[in-house]
Amino acid sequence: MAWIFTRRANTVARVAAAGLLGTPVLVVFLLWLYAWSPLAQNMRYPVPQPVQFDHRHHAGDEAIDCRYCHSTVEVSSSAGYPSVSTCLNCHSQIWTQSPLLEPVRQYYFADRPIPWNRVHNLPDFVYFNHSIHVAKGVGCVTCHGRVDLMPAVMQAQPLSMGWCLECHRDPAPHLRPLEAITSMRWRPRPGDPAAEELARRYDVHPRTNCTTCHR
């Protein structure tokens, strides 16, 4: 009597069953890897801007304070964008004929704001206030990275809920004196206040309940 299936059929059936069971696990694992990758978190990808602005030169070489361009960071939830007049405070006197500044001149004569593209774009359901973080001693570099080394600004941190909560649960390592709040190169030196002292000085009591960020 002839066999309907060969002996290899058992092996094929086992491999097929393993594939059917393992594929969902593999898909979930790959989705998990993607969710934690810089690609999914919009990290490390320079955002093009309507004006070529090199932070390495302005924030690095010239050591221009962040607050000169982002003037509302200490008083508002938004750090603010540099206006045309802010750019021309310097560039009406230097590099006045530079072709790189032609877009700035065009926006100025058209009486239009420069349409900067947002780099750190939180979802609408997330509330974040720049001023409270700055007032409590959290330096710009903590969230934005070394922008003084970036030709075009990119997102340096994941800005995920877990990343934010990690800091809120233990903010002390991220605190610094207010006079160094915008410094990209600041490091604690002997004689500087300890992190615990800074937390007491600035009355740091971060919350971790849901309504802190979801209002």
C-alpha positions as CSV (number, residue, x, y, z in Angstrom):
1,M,0.0,0.0,0.0
2,A,1.5,3.4,-1.1
3,W,1.9,6.2,1.5
4,I,0.0,9.4,0.8
5,F,2.6,11.5,2.5
6,T,6.4,11.0,2.6
7,R,8.4,11.0,5.8
8,R,9.5,14.5,5.0
9,A,5.9,15.7,5.3
10,N,6.2,15.6,9.1
11,T,9.3,17.8,9.0
12,V,7.5,20.3,6.6
13,A,4.5,20.4,8.9
14,R,6.6,21.1,12.0
15,V,8.5,23.9,10.2
16,A,5.2,25.4,8.9
17,A,3.7,25.3,12.4
18,A,6.7,26.9,13.9
19,G,6.6,29.6,11.3
20,L,2.9,30.3,11.9
21,L,3.5,30.5,15.7
22,G,6.8,32.4,15.5
23,T,5.8,35.0,12.9
24,P,3.5,37.1,15.3
25,V,6.3,37.0,17.9
26,L,8.8,38.2,15.3
27,V,6.5,41.0,14.1
28,V,5.9,42.2,17.6
29,F,9.7,42.2,18.3
30,L,10.4,44.1,15.1
31,L,7.7,46.7,15.9
32,W,9.3,47.0,19.4
33,L,12.7,47.6,17.9
34,Y,11.3,50.2,15.5
35,A,9.5,52.0,18.3
36,W,12.7,52.4,20.2
37,S,14.8,53.4,17.2
38,P,15.9,57.0,16.4
39,L,13.8,56.8,13.2
40,A,10.5,56.4,15.1
41,Q,11.5,59.0,17.7
42,N,12.6,61.6,15.1
43,M,16.1,61.6,16.5
44,R,19.3,62.6,14.8
45,Y,17.7,63.9,11.7
46,P,18.5,67.5,10.9
47,V,15.4,69.6,10.2
48,P,15.7,71.9,7.2
49,Q,15.0,75.5,7.8
50,P,14.0,78.4,5.5
51,V,17.3,80.2,6.6
52,Q,20.6,78.4,6.8
53,F,21.5,79.0,10.4
54,D,24.6,77.3,11.8
55,H,24.4,76.8,15.6
56,R,28.1,75.8,15.6
57,H,29.0,79.3,14.6
58,H,26.4,81.3,16.6
59,A,26.1,79.3,19.8
60,G,29.6,77.7,19.6
61,D,32.2,80.1,18.1
62,E,30.4,83.3,19.0
63,A,29.0,81.9,22.3
64,I,25.7,83.8,21.8
65,D,23.4,83.0,24.7
66,C,20.4,80.8,23.8
67,R,18.1,83.5,25.3
68,Y,19.1,86.1,22.7
69,C,17.2,84.2,20.0
70,H,14.8,82.2,22.2
71,S,13.7,85.2,24.3
72,T,10.6,83.8,25.9
73,V,12.1,80.7,27.4
74,E,12.2,82.1,30.9
75,V,8.6,83.5,30.9
76,S,6.6,81.3,28.7
77,S,5.8,77.7,27.9
78,S,7.4,78.2,24.5
79,A,11.0,79.2,24.1
80,G,10.1,81.3,21.0
81,Y,11.7,81.6,17.6
82,P,14.1,84.4,16.5
83,S,12.3,87.2,14.7
84,V,13.6,88.9,11.6
85,S,14.6,91.9,13.6
86,T,16.6,89.7,16.0
87,C,18.6,88.4,13.0
88,L,19.1,91.9,11.6
89,N,20.3,93.3,14.9
90,C,23.6,91.9,13.9
91,H,23.3,91.3,10.2
92,S,22.3,94.8,9.3
93,Q,26.0,95.6,10.1
94,I,27.9,92.4,9.3
95,W,27.6,90.1,6.3
96,T,25.1,92.5,4.9
97,Q,25.7,91.2,1.3
98,S,25.9,87.5,2.1
99,P,23.7,85.4,-0.2
100,L,22.9,83.1,2.8
101,L,21.0,86.0,4.4
102,E,19.0,86.9,1.3
103,P,15.9,85.0,2.7
104,V,16.1,87.1,5.9
105,R,16.2,90.3,3.9
106,Q,13.2,89.1,1.8
107,Y,11.1,88.4,4.9
108,Y,12.1,91.8,6.4
109,F,11.0,93.8,3.3
110,A,7.9,91.7,3.0
111,D,7.1,92.3,6.7
112,R,6.6,88.6,7.2
113,P,8.0,86.4,10.1
114,I,10.5,83.7,9.2
115,P,8.6,80.4,9.0
116,W,10.9,78.3,11.2
117,N,10.3,74.6,11.2
118,R,9.8,73.0,14.6
119,V,12.4,70.5,15.7
120,H,11.0,69.3,19.0
121,N,7.4,68.7,18.2
122,L,5.5,67.2,21.1
123,P,2.0,65.8,20.5
124,D,-1.0,68.1,21.2
125,F,-2.0,66.0,24.3
126,V,1.4,66.7,26.0
127,Y,1.8,69.9,28.1
128,F,5.3,71.2,28.5
129,N,6.4,74.5,30.0
130,H,9.9,75.8,29.3
131,S,9.9,78.5,31.9
132,I,9.3,76.2,34.9
133,H,12.1,73.9,33.9
134,V,14.6,76.7,33.4
135,A,13.6,78.3,36.7
136,K,14.3,75.0,38.5
137,G,17.8,74.7,37.1
138,V,17.4,72.3,34.2
139,G,19.9,73.3,31.5
140,C,19.1,73.7,27.9
141,V,21.6,71.0,27.0
142,T,19.7,68.4,29.1
143,C,16.9,68.2,26.6
144,H,18.3,69.8,23.4
145,G,21.8,68.3,23.4
146,R,24.9,70.1,22.3
147,V,23.3,72.4,19.8
148,D,26.6,74.3,19.7
149,L,28.0,71.3,17.8
150,M,25.1,71.0,15.3
151,P,25.2,72.6,11.9
152,A,21.5,72.1,11.7
153,V,19.5,71.4,14.9
154,M,18.2,67.9,15.4
155,Q,16.4,66.1,18.2
156,A,18.9,64.7,20.6
157,Q,16.7,63.0,23.1
158,P,13.7,60.7,22.6
159,L,11.2,63.0,24.5
160,S,9.2,59.9,25.3
161,M,7.0,59.6,28.4
162,G,9.5,57.2,30.0
163,W,12.4,59.6,29.3
164,C,10.5,62.5,30.9
165,L,9.5,60.4,33.9
166,E,13.0,59.2,34.5
167,C,14.1,62.8,35.0
168,H,11.0,63.7,37.1
169,R,11.7,60.8,39.5
170,D,15.3,61.8,40.0
171,P,15.9,65.4,38.7
172,A,19.0,66.1,40.9
173,P,21.6,64.9,38.3
174,H,20.2,67.3,35.7
175,L,20.2,70.5,37.9
176,R,22.7,73.3,37.6
177,P,23.1,76.9,38.9
178,L,20.8,79.3,37.1
179,E,23.8,81.4,35.9
180,A,24.9,78.4,33.9
181,I,21.5,77.4,32.6
182,T,22.3,78.0,28.9
183,S,25.9,76.9,29.0
184,M,26.6,74.0,26.6
185,R,30.0,73.2,28.3
186,W,29.2,73.6,32.0
187,R,30.4,70.8,34.3
188,P,30.3,70.8,38.1
189,R,33.5,72.2,39.7
190,P,34.8,71.9,43.2
191,G,33.0,74.4,45.4
192,D,29.8,74.4,43.2
193,P,26.6,73.6,45.1
194,A,25.7,69.9,45.2
195,A,22.7,68.7,43.3
196,E,20.7,68.2,46.5
197,E,21.5,71.8,47.5
198,L,20.3,73.1,44.1
199,A,17.1,71.1,44.5
200,R,16.5,72.8,47.9
201,R,17.5,76.2,46.6
202,Y,15.1,76.1,43.6
203,D,12.4,74.2,45.5
204,V,12.4,71.3,43.1
205,H,9.4,69.0,43.7
206,P,8.6,67.4,40.3
207,R,5.3,65.6,39.9
208,T,4.8,62.2,38.3
209,N,1.0,62.1,38.2
210,C,-0.7,62.0,34.8
211,T,-2.2,65.5,35.0
212,T,1.3,67.0,35.1
213,C,1.7,66.6,31.4
214,H,-1.7,65.5,30.2
215,R,-4.2,68.3,31.0
